[in-house]
Amino acid sequence: MSRGRRTALVLIVLVVVPLVTLAAGGVWFWWQLAAPGGAGTNVEVQIARGCGVPCIGNELSHRGVIGPSWVFNVYSRLHGDSNFKAGTYELRKNMGVSSAVKMLKKGPHVAYVKLTIPPGFWLKQIAARVGSLPGQAVDPFVEATQNNAVRSAFEPQGTNNLEGLLWPDTYNISADEDEILILSTLVQTFEKRALVLGLANANVQGHTAYDIIKVASLVESEAKIDADRPLIASVIYNRLARGMPLQIDATLIYARGDPRNRVLSDKDKVIDSPYNTYEHAGLPPTPIAAVSSASLKAALSPAQSSFLYYVVIDKQGHTAFANTLQEHEANIALAKKNGAF
């Protein structure tokens, strides 16, 4: 091979081939920016809080919106597009990087997940519900209830416990809300509803707001029928006025720490806990459950009665009330006959 041919070959290898490769790569990169073959079917893409450009690129690639995720990373950074909001986006498969970036820059469409908190739920149950939502976790929620990140207007000084101070309801939670924002919503909703009911300045037989919430939580945990709630509240206040231990089974269940286990034995009545109202007179240290409007109203306006005892009397959940222990024992015998327990 002549010297000239060798020189030409070397030039081809050193110059032409890289140029052709670069050109092909550029064409391929451009192809990835557009919609190869046209955009396909609709697809929802969830961008979690804290998900940066690489994370978003991986999610888009995984969902088939774009090809390789690194193309998205390069394109986004070259164009200074790196602050995309968390949320749910309605995109299309194979829409290409440039179109995907344009849609992401517009922000997520309004999308919510529902959070349902039933009356009677404990704080740990509410935390579990929050932790099951996309992008949320149990531990940050629980920590926020204990470290003063969120406080209730009804939470006494020196108390770092939001048990009973979260309003039970169904909430629409958006993707950009974190655990602290969710907790704030639950607390603020309680405050608004409680203020409407007149709790802020309430005084029931010498008991002010926080104690009234405790009573409402006991009513919530014990009552099955709304009509019985004011009478159950009256029993609680009557026993408190006489210095009698409340002897409420729901506090024993709370003391044991497992809301799913509702079966009690005589051994549970000697549990070493300030929540054991068989062993300790007065109200428990904190509320024990999320309260409904009906229970809070009952605690604010108890029935006028002299009753000191109550027991669920039938399978439908109706409650029988008594003035004396003898009457109460007769009601218990009837309840057993009715299969109430």
C-alpha positions as CSV (number, residue, x, y, z in Angstrom):
1,M,0.0,0.0,0.0
2,S,1.4,3.3,-1.0
3,R,2.3,6.0,1.6
4,G,-0.5,8.2,0.3
5,R,-3.1,5.5,0.8
6,R,-1.9,4.8,4.2
7,T,-2.2,8.4,5.1
8,A,-5.7,8.6,3.8
9,L,-6.7,5.5,5.7
10,V,-5.3,6.9,8.9
11,L,-7.2,10.1,8.4
12,I,-10.4,8.2,7.8
13,V,-9.8,6.2,11.0
14,L,-8.8,9.2,13.1
15,V,-11.2,11.8,11.7
16,V,-14.0,10.5,9.5
17,V,-15.0,7.6,11.7
18,P,-15.3,9.7,14.9
19,L,-17.2,12.3,13.0
20,V,-19.6,9.8,11.6
21,T,-20.0,8.2,15.0
22,L,-20.5,11.6,16.6
23,A,-23.1,12.5,14.0
24,A,-24.9,9.2,14.5
25,G,-24.9,9.7,18.2
26,G,-26.3,13.2,17.7
27,V,-29.0,11.9,15.5
28,W,-29.8,9.2,18.1
29,F,-29.8,11.7,20.9
30,W,-32.1,14.0,18.9
31,W,-34.3,11.0,18.2
32,Q,-34.7,10.3,21.9
33,L,-35.6,13.9,22.5
34,A,-38.5,13.7,20.1
35,A,-41.3,11.1,20.2
36,P,-40.0,8.1,18.3
37,G,-42.9,6.8,16.3
38,G,-45.3,9.2,17.9
39,A,-46.6,9.4,21.5
40,G,-48.5,6.3,22.7
41,T,-51.1,5.6,25.3
42,N,-51.7,7.7,28.5
43,V,-49.8,6.9,31.6
44,E,-49.8,8.3,35.1
45,V,-46.3,9.0,36.6
46,Q,-46.0,9.6,40.3
47,I,-43.0,11.8,41.3
48,A,-42.3,11.5,45.0
49,R,-41.1,14.2,47.3
50,G,-37.3,14.4,47.2
51,C,-37.0,12.6,43.8
52,G,-34.3,14.5,41.9
53,V,-33.5,14.5,38.2
54,P,-31.8,11.0,38.1
55,C,-34.7,9.5,40.1
56,I,-37.3,11.2,37.8
57,G,-35.4,10.0,34.7
58,N,-35.5,6.4,36.0
59,E,-39.2,6.6,36.7
60,L,-40.0,8.0,33.2
61,S,-37.9,5.4,31.6
62,H,-39.4,2.6,33.7
63,R,-42.9,3.8,32.8
64,G,-42.0,3.9,29.1
65,V,-42.4,7.7,28.7
66,I,-38.8,8.0,27.5
67,G,-35.9,5.8,26.4
68,P,-32.7,5.7,28.5
69,S,-32.9,7.9,31.6
70,W,-29.4,9.4,31.1
71,V,-30.8,11.3,28.1
72,F,-33.3,13.0,30.3
73,N,-30.6,13.8,32.9
74,V,-28.3,15.4,30.3
75,Y,-31.1,17.4,28.6
76,S,-32.6,18.6,31.9
77,R,-29.3,19.8,33.2
78,L,-28.3,21.5,29.9
79,H,-31.6,23.4,30.0
80,G,-31.5,24.2,33.7
81,D,-34.6,22.2,34.4
82,S,-34.0,20.4,37.6
83,N,-36.7,21.6,40.0
84,F,-39.7,19.5,39.2
85,K,-42.6,19.4,41.7
86,A,-43.7,16.3,43.3
87,G,-47.1,14.9,42.3
88,T,-49.0,12.9,39.7
89,Y,-48.4,13.7,36.1
90,E,-50.5,12.6,33.1
91,L,-48.0,11.7,30.4
92,R,-47.9,9.4,27.4
93,K,-45.7,6.5,26.5
94,N,-42.9,7.2,24.1
95,M,-43.5,10.9,24.2
96,G,-39.8,11.7,24.2
97,V,-37.6,13.7,26.6
98,S,-38.3,17.2,25.4
99,S,-42.1,16.8,25.5
100,A,-41.8,15.1,28.9
101,V,-39.8,18.0,30.3
102,K,-42.3,20.5,29.0
103,M,-45.1,18.6,30.8
104,L,-43.1,18.3,34.0
105,K,-42.4,22.0,34.0
106,K,-46.1,22.7,34.0
107,G,-46.4,21.0,37.3
108,P,-48.6,18.0,38.4
109,H,-52.3,17.9,37.8
110,V,-54.3,18.2,41.0
111,A,-54.3,14.7,42.4
112,Y,-55.2,13.5,45.8
113,V,-55.2,10.3,47.8
114,K,-57.9,9.8,50.5
115,L,-57.0,9.5,54.1
116,T,-59.8,8.2,56.3
117,I,-59.5,8.4,60.1
118,P,-62.4,6.7,61.9
119,P,-63.6,7.9,65.3
120,G,-62.0,5.9,68.1
121,F,-58.7,5.4,66.3
122,W,-55.6,5.7,68.4
123,L,-52.7,7.9,67.4
124,K,-50.6,4.8,66.4
125,Q,-53.4,3.7,64.1
126,I,-53.7,7.1,62.5
127,A,-49.9,7.0,62.0
128,A,-50.2,3.7,60.3
129,R,-52.8,5.1,57.9
130,V,-50.6,8.0,57.1
131,G,-47.6,5.8,56.6
132,S,-49.5,3.7,54.0
133,L,-50.0,6.7,51.7
134,P,-47.6,7.1,48.7
135,G,-44.5,9.0,49.7
136,Q,-45.3,9.0,53.5
137,A,-43.8,7.2,56.4
138,V,-44.9,6.3,59.9
139,D,-41.8,7.4,61.9
140,P,-41.7,11.1,60.8
141,F,-45.4,11.4,61.6
142,V,-45.0,9.9,65.0
143,E,-41.9,12.0,65.8
144,A,-43.9,15.2,64.8
145,T,-46.5,14.3,67.4
146,Q,-43.9,14.2,70.1
147,N,-41.3,16.8,69.4
148,N,-43.5,19.9,69.2
149,A,-43.2,20.2,65.5
150,V,-47.0,20.5,65.6
151,R,-48.9,21.5,68.7
152,S,-52.6,21.8,69.4
153,A,-54.2,24.9,71.0
154,F,-55.8,22.3,73.4
155,E,-52.5,20.6,74.3
156,P,-51.5,21.7,77.9
157,Q,-48.0,23.1,78.6
158,G,-45.6,20.3,79.5
159,T,-47.6,17.8,77.4
160,N,-46.0,16.4,74.2
161,N,-48.8,14.1,73.1
162,L,-51.4,14.7,70.4
163,E,-53.5,11.6,71.3
164,G,-57.2,12.6,71.0
165,L,-56.4,15.9,69.4
166,L,-56.6,14.8,65.7
167,W,-60.0,15.1,64.1
168,P,-61.5,11.9,62.6
169,D,-62.7,12.5,59.0
170,T,-61.8,11.8,55.4
171,Y,-59.1,14.0,54.0
172,N,-57.8,14.7,50.5
173,I,-54.0,14.5,50.7
174,S,-51.9,15.9,47.8
175,A,-48.5,14.6,46.8
176,D,-46.7,17.7,47.9
177,E,-47.8,17.3,51.5
178,D,-45.4,15.7,53.9
179,E,-46.1,14.1,57.3
180,I,-45.9,17.3,59.2
181,L,-48.4,19.1,56.9
182,I,-50.8,16.2,57.2
183,L,-50.5,16.2,61.0
184,S,-51.1,20.0,61.0
185,T,-54.2,19.5,58.9
186,L,-55.6,16.9,61.4
187,V,-54.8,19.1,64.4
188,Q,-56.2,22.3,62.8
189,T,-59.4,20.6,61.8
190,F,-59.8,19.4,65.4
191,E,-59.3,22.9,66.7
192,K,-61.8,24.4,64.2
193,R,-64.5,21.8,65.0
194,A,-63.9,22.0,68.8
195,L,-64.1,25.8,68.7
196,V,-67.5,25.7,67.0
197,L,-68.7,23.4,69.7
198,G,-67.6,25.8,72.4
199,L,-64.8,23.7,73.8
200,A,-62.2,26.6,74.3
201,N,-64.0,28.2,77.2
202,A,-66.0,25.2,78.4
203,N,-66.2,24.1,82.0
204,V,-68.2,21.0,83.0
205,Q,-68.4,20.4,86.7
206,G,-65.0,22.0,87.2
207,H,-63.4,20.2,84.2
208,T,-61.9,22.3,81.4
209,A,-61.1,21.7,77.8
210,Y,-58.3,19.0,78.0
211,D,-60.2,17.0,80.6
212,I,-63.4,17.2,78.6
213,I,-61.5,15.8,75.6
214,K,-60.3,12.9,77.8
215,V,-64.0,12.3,78.8
216,A,-65.0,12.4,75.1
217,S,-62.4,9.9,74.2
218,L,-63.6,7.5,76.9
219,V,-67.2,7.9,75.7
220,E,-66.0,7.3,72.1
221,S,-64.2,4.1,73.1
222,E,-67.2,2.8,75.2
223,A,-70.4,3.9,73.4
224,K,-71.9,2.0,70.5
225,I,-75.2,3.9,70.2
226,D,-75.2,7.7,69.9
227,A,-78.2,8.1,72.2
228,D,-76.2,6.4,75.0
229,R,-73.2,8.8,74.8
230,P,-74.6,11.6,77.0
231,L,-75.6,9.1,79.7
232,I,-72.1,7.4,79.6
233,A,-70.6,10.9,80.0
234,S,-72.8,11.5,83.0
235,V,-71.6,8.3,84.6
236,I,-68.0,9.3,84.1
237,Y,-68.6,12.8,85.7
238,N,-70.6,11.3,88.5
239,R,-67.9,8.9,89.4
240,L,-65.2,11.6,89.2
241,A,-67.3,13.8,91.5
242,R,-67.5,11.0,94.1
243,G,-63.8,10.1,93.9
244,M,-64.7,6.7,92.5
245,P,-62.3,4.9,90.1
246,L,-63.7,5.0,86.6
247,Q,-63.0,1.3,86.0
248,I,-63.3,1.7,82.2
249,D,-62.2,-1.3,80.2
250,A,-61.2,0.8,77.2
251,T,-58.4,2.3,79.3
252,L,-57.0,-1.2,80.1
253,I,-57.0,-2.0,76.4
254,Y,-55.1,1.3,75.8
255,A,-52.7,0.5,78.6
256,R,-51.8,-2.8,77.0
257,G,-51.0,-1.0,73.7
258,D,-52.7,-3.2,71.1
259,P,-56.0,-1.7,69.7
260,R,-56.8,-4.9,67.9
261,N,-57.0,-7.0,71.0
262,R,-60.3,-6.2,72.8
263,V,-60.5,-9.2,75.0
264,L,-59.8,-8.5,78.7
265,S,-59.2,-10.7,81.8
266,D,-59.0,-10.0,85.5
267,K,-55.2,-9.9,85.2
268,D,-55.5,-6.8,83.0
269,K,-57.2,-5.0,85.9
270,V,-53.9,-4.8,87.8
271,I,-51.7,-3.6,84.8
272,D,-49.1,-1.2,86.1
273,S,-50.0,1.8,84.0
274,P,-51.3,5.4,84.7
275,Y,-54.0,4.5,82.2
276,N,-55.4,1.7,84.4
277,T,-58.5,3.4,85.7
278,Y,-59.2,0.3,87.9
279,E,-56.0,1.1,89.9
280,H,-55.8,4.9,89.6
281,A,-58.6,7.3,90.4
282,G,-59.4,10.2,88.1
283,L,-59.0,10.6,84.4
284,P,-56.1,9.0,82.4
285,P,-53.1,11.2,81.7
286,T,-54.2,11.9,78.1
287,P,-57.2,11.2,75.8
288,I,-57.1,7.6,74.5
289,A,-58.7,8.0,71.0
290,A,-59.8,10.3,68.3
291,V,-63.2,11.7,69.2
292,S,-66.3,12.2,67.1
293,S,-68.5,15.3,67.2
294,A,-71.2,13.2,69.0
295,S,-68.8,12.1,71.8
296,L,-67.4,15.6,72.2
297,K,-70.9,17.0,72.4
298,A,-71.8,14.4,75.1
299,A,-68.7,15.3,77.1
300,L,-69.6,19.0,76.9
301,S,-73.3,18.4,77.7
302,P,-73.7,15.2,79.7
303,A,-77.1,13.9,80.6
304,Q,-78.4,14.8,84.0
305,S,-78.5,11.5,85.9
306,S,-77.4,9.8,89.1
307,F,-76.1,6.7,87.4
308,L,-72.8,5.3,88.5
309,Y,-72.6,2.2,86.4
310,Y,-73.2,1.0,82.8
311,V,-72.8,-2.1,80.7
312,V,-73.5,-3.0,77.1
313,I,-76.7,-5.0,77.4
314,D,-77.2,-6.6,74.0
315,K,-75.5,-7.5,70.7
316,Q,-76.8,-4.3,69.1
317,G,-74.6,-2.3,71.5
318,H,-77.3,-0.7,73.6
319,T,-76.2,0.3,77.1
320,A,-78.0,-0.3,80.4
321,F,-77.4,2.1,83.3
322,A,-77.6,1.6,87.1
323,N,-77.5,3.6,90.3
324,T,-76.3,0.8,92.6
325,L,-73.8,-2.1,92.3
326,Q,-76.7,-4.6,92.8
327,E,-78.6,-3.1,89.9
328,H,-75.4,-3.2,87.8
329,E,-74.8,-6.9,88.6
330,A,-78.3,-7.7,87.5
331,N,-77.7,-5.8,84.2
332,I,-74.4,-7.8,83.7
333,A,-76.4,-11.0,84.2
334,L,-78.9,-9.9,81.6
335,A,-76.1,-8.9,79.2
336,K,-74.6,-12.3,79.4
337,K,-77.9,-13.9,78.8
338,N,-78.3,-11.7,75.7
339,G,-74.9,-12.7,74.4
340,A,-73.5,-9.2,74.7
341,F,-70.2,-10.6,75.9
